[in-house]
Amino acid sequence: MQSDYSATNPDALTDQTAAMNCRDTKHMQQRQSISLLHAPLFLTRAAAARSIVRECNREGAIRNHRERLENYRNLALLLCGALLLASVVGDSSQRAHAAVAQAAAQKTAEAKFQLTSSSFEADAAIPAKYTCDGADVSPVLAWTEPPAGTQSFALVMDDPDVPKKTVIHWLLYDLPPTTRALPEGVPTKAKLPDGSRQGKNDPGKIGYNGPCPSPGAAHHYFFKLYALDYQTGLQPKAKGADVERAIKGHILAQAELIARFQH
């Protein structure tokens, strides 16, 4: 009946349409209100997600940066180790070559550097004149050109055939580098006119003390001349140990002459 009424009454149809439109409008407004209420929550969640993504990206970048730094550090350590090893090997090789060259040069110098005497033959009996049986004066000595750089000479005469000890018979040091010979009978003074000095021999005397062995087998007396790269600066009356310490590490060449004597 109502339908028939609406169909026959235009005003009733218009009111019904208006009522429906009003209802739809209210529903739309409610949905918009709900959307506006949910919008901040959606925006907040989206912003939080973007923030998390940015934080993860930043942490990843930091982690990658640290890994690169660690790789660079390890590489630097490896390079430093390799350089250090190369330096050590290079220095060792250079020192070895230098030592070999120095030894070869010293052998060459020693081969040319010779000590002789007109008072006796090498490795032969020394005349009584130069022993305790005679005047007990020092023999004539002469030597060839020393190596370049020689600053002084040191002379040691000793007897290694004495039981339990090598006996020192003569110590002469800081001889000028231009010296090429010693005359017979060098004065037994602590300081000589040319500036050279004499030490104290084992019998307790200054200067030369000739052979005087106990009866028996022949003793060998070594005259050892050292070309040094400096002046020892030792005071007069130095002992054998003092001279030995002073010349150690400063010998450019060494010449040797042996004499024999027995009672």
Summary of the structure (lengths in Angstrom):
residues: 263
radius of gyration: 54.3
end to end distance: 173.6
largest distance: 178.0
contacts: 706
relative contact order: 0.12
helix: 46%
strand: 20%
